[in-house]
Amino acid sequence: MEIADNRAIATPTTSGPPREYPASYQQGLSRRYDCRCRGYLRRATLTISKDGIKLIGKGAVLVPPKKTVKNMCSGLSGPKTEAGICVQGKGIKMDKFVIEHRKVLSVERPVKDVSIIGFEVRKFSGINIAIIGARNTRVSKNTLTDGAKYGTLTAGSTKTAIEGNKVLHTGLGVQGIAICMDNLSDVHV
């Protein structure tokens, strides 16, 4: 789905021609469309829980929404923390928060073959891009700025590739962790 000026060109990950309709990023992701989002500022939290999604930023900037949207990444890096983009499998069981982030204990069904490319994600209270309970996920060519706890975190996942991202902190002193992998196996940075 390509989004510009509140109009969207949607390309289903299943067969069928592209179609145009008014939509938000999240509507396209929930309907299992690939999303190509052109460069403008968007106040949103995105949740990806469908297989095969390609989220392509094309210069789009994602910042926290005024109203919190809850998903499996809510509270992942501590109480009252949120993620900008949350890739989440199904049936995820996590331990209680103790330090750094909640540990993934088990995943019933991982979300598979997700790509997040070319976004600028700024100033989320927890993690700019979080991946929990996923398989074969690719996060590349994103700019992750001022994530309070992490630029990106992958936990309870397999075959994760995190490549060519920029992680920036614009304030004084060191804050948070740039990239953290607490996966079941196969992480490539």
C-alpha positions as CSV (number, residue, x, y, z in Angstrom):
1,M,0.0,0.0,0.0
2,E,1.4,3.4,-0.9
3,I,0.2,6.2,1.4
4,A,0.4,9.9,0.5
5,D,-2.0,12.7,1.2
6,N,-4.4,10.3,3.1
7,R,-4.9,8.2,-0.1
8,A,-3.5,4.8,-0.4
9,I,-2.5,2.4,-3.2
10,A,-2.8,-1.1,-1.8
11,T,-1.1,-4.1,-3.1
12,P,-2.3,-7.3,-1.4
13,T,0.3,-9.9,-0.4
14,T,-2.1,-12.3,-2.0
15,S,-3.1,-12.2,-5.7
16,G,-5.2,-9.3,-7.0
17,P,-4.7,-5.9,-8.6
18,P,-3.8,-2.8,-6.6
19,R,-6.7,-0.6,-5.5
20,E,-7.0,2.9,-4.1
21,Y,-8.9,3.8,-0.9
22,P,-8.5,6.2,2.0
23,A,-6.6,4.4,4.7
24,S,-4.1,4.6,7.5
25,Y,-0.9,2.6,7.7
26,Q,-2.4,0.3,10.3
27,Q,-5.5,-0.4,8.2
28,G,-3.3,-1.7,5.4
29,L,-1.1,-3.8,7.7
30,S,-4.2,-5.3,9.3
31,R,-5.6,-6.2,5.9
32,R,-2.4,-7.9,4.9
33,Y,-1.1,-5.4,2.4
34,D,2.4,-4.4,1.8
35,C,2.8,-0.7,2.6
36,R,5.0,1.9,0.8
37,C,4.7,5.1,2.8
38,R,5.9,8.3,1.3
39,G,7.8,10.9,3.3
40,Y,5.7,12.8,5.7
41,L,5.3,12.9,9.5
42,R,2.8,10.4,10.9
43,R,1.8,10.1,14.6
44,A,1.2,6.4,14.9
45,T,2.1,3.1,16.5
46,L,2.2,0.3,13.9
47,T,1.6,-3.4,14.7
48,I,2.5,-6.1,12.3
49,S,1.1,-9.6,13.0
50,K,0.5,-10.9,9.5
51,D,3.0,-13.0,7.5
52,G,4.8,-11.6,4.5
53,I,4.4,-7.8,5.1
54,K,6.8,-5.4,3.6
55,L,6.7,-2.0,5.2
56,I,8.7,0.5,3.1
57,G,9.2,4.0,4.4
58,K,10.4,6.1,1.4
59,G,11.3,8.8,3.9
60,A,8.3,8.5,6.1
61,V,8.7,9.7,9.7
62,L,6.9,7.9,12.5
63,V,6.5,9.6,15.9
64,P,4.4,8.7,19.0
65,P,0.6,9.2,18.7
66,K,-1.1,11.4,21.2
67,K,-3.2,8.4,22.4
68,T,-1.4,5.2,23.2
69,V,-2.2,2.1,21.2
70,K,-1.7,-1.1,23.1
71,N,-0.1,-4.3,21.6
72,M,2.3,-7.0,22.7
73,C,5.2,-4.5,22.7
74,S,3.4,-2.3,25.3
75,G,5.4,-2.6,28.5
76,L,8.1,-4.7,26.8
77,S,11.0,-2.4,28.0
78,G,9.4,-1.4,31.3
79,P,6.2,0.0,32.7
80,K,4.4,2.6,30.5
81,T,6.7,2.1,27.5
82,E,5.6,1.7,23.9
83,A,7.2,0.7,20.6
84,G,6.9,2.7,17.3
85,I,6.7,-0.5,15.2
86,C,5.8,-3.8,16.8
87,V,6.3,-7.0,14.9
88,Q,4.5,-9.7,17.0
89,G,3.7,-13.4,16.6
90,K,0.7,-15.1,18.2
91,G,0.5,-16.7,21.7
92,I,3.5,-15.0,23.1
93,K,4.2,-15.6,26.8
94,M,6.6,-13.2,28.5
95,D,8.2,-13.0,31.9
96,K,7.6,-10.0,34.2
97,F,9.8,-7.0,33.6
98,V,12.8,-7.0,35.9
99,I,15.6,-5.1,34.0
100,E,16.2,-4.0,30.4
101,H,13.2,-5.8,28.8
102,R,10.7,-8.6,29.4
103,K,12.0,-12.0,28.4
104,V,10.0,-14.0,25.8
105,L,9.3,-17.5,27.3
106,S,7.4,-19.0,24.4
107,V,5.8,-18.3,21.1
108,E,2.8,-20.3,19.9
109,R,3.1,-19.2,16.2
110,P,5.7,-16.7,14.9
111,V,4.9,-14.1,12.4
112,K,7.0,-14.8,9.3
113,D,8.8,-13.0,6.5
114,V,8.4,-9.3,7.6
115,S,10.5,-6.5,6.3
116,I,10.8,-2.9,7.6
117,I,12.8,-0.7,5.3
118,G,13.5,3.1,5.0
119,F,11.6,4.6,7.9
120,E,12.7,7.3,10.3
121,V,11.3,6.4,13.8
122,R,11.6,8.9,16.5
123,K,11.2,9.3,20.3
124,F,9.1,6.4,21.4
125,S,9.0,5.8,25.1
126,G,10.4,2.3,24.9
127,I,11.6,0.9,21.6
128,N,11.5,2.4,18.1
129,I,11.3,-1.0,16.4
130,A,10.5,-4.1,18.4
131,I,10.4,-7.7,17.0
132,I,8.9,-10.4,19.3
133,G,8.0,-13.9,18.3
134,A,9.0,-13.6,14.6
135,R,10.8,-15.7,12.0
136,N,12.8,-14.4,9.1
137,T,12.4,-10.6,9.8
138,R,14.5,-7.9,8.1
139,V,15.0,-4.4,9.5
140,S,17.2,-2.3,7.2
141,K,18.0,1.2,6.1
142,N,16.0,2.8,8.9
143,T,17.0,5.8,11.0
144,L,16.1,5.2,14.7
145,T,16.3,8.4,16.7
146,D,15.9,8.9,20.5
147,G,14.3,5.6,21.4
148,A,14.1,6.0,25.2
149,K,15.2,2.4,25.9
150,Y,16.2,0.8,22.5
151,G,16.7,1.7,18.9
152,T,15.6,-1.8,18.0
153,L,15.0,-5.0,20.0
154,T,14.5,-8.5,18.7
155,A,13.4,-11.1,21.3
156,G,12.0,-14.6,21.1
157,S,12.6,-14.7,17.4
158,T,14.6,-16.6,14.8
159,K,16.5,-15.6,11.6
160,T,16.4,-11.9,12.3
161,A,18.6,-9.6,10.1
162,I,19.2,-6.0,11.2
163,E,21.4,-4.2,8.7
164,G,22.3,-0.7,7.5
165,N,20.3,1.2,10.1
166,K,21.3,4.4,11.8
167,V,20.7,4.7,15.5
168,L,20.9,8.3,16.9
169,H,20.6,10.0,20.2
170,T,20.3,13.8,20.0
171,G,20.4,14.6,23.7
172,L,23.2,14.9,26.2
173,G,24.9,11.7,27.5
174,V,24.2,8.1,26.6
175,Q,20.7,6.9,26.8
176,G,19.3,3.4,26.0
177,I,20.7,0.6,23.9
178,A,21.1,1.0,20.1
179,I,20.4,-2.7,19.0
180,C,19.6,-5.6,21.3
181,M,19.2,-9.2,20.2
182,D,17.7,-11.7,22.7
183,N,16.6,-14.2,20.2
184,L,16.2,-17.9,20.1
185,S,18.7,-18.2,17.3
186,D,20.1,-16.8,14.0
187,V,20.6,-13.1,14.5
188,H,22.6,-11.1,11.9
189,V,23.7,-7.5,12.5
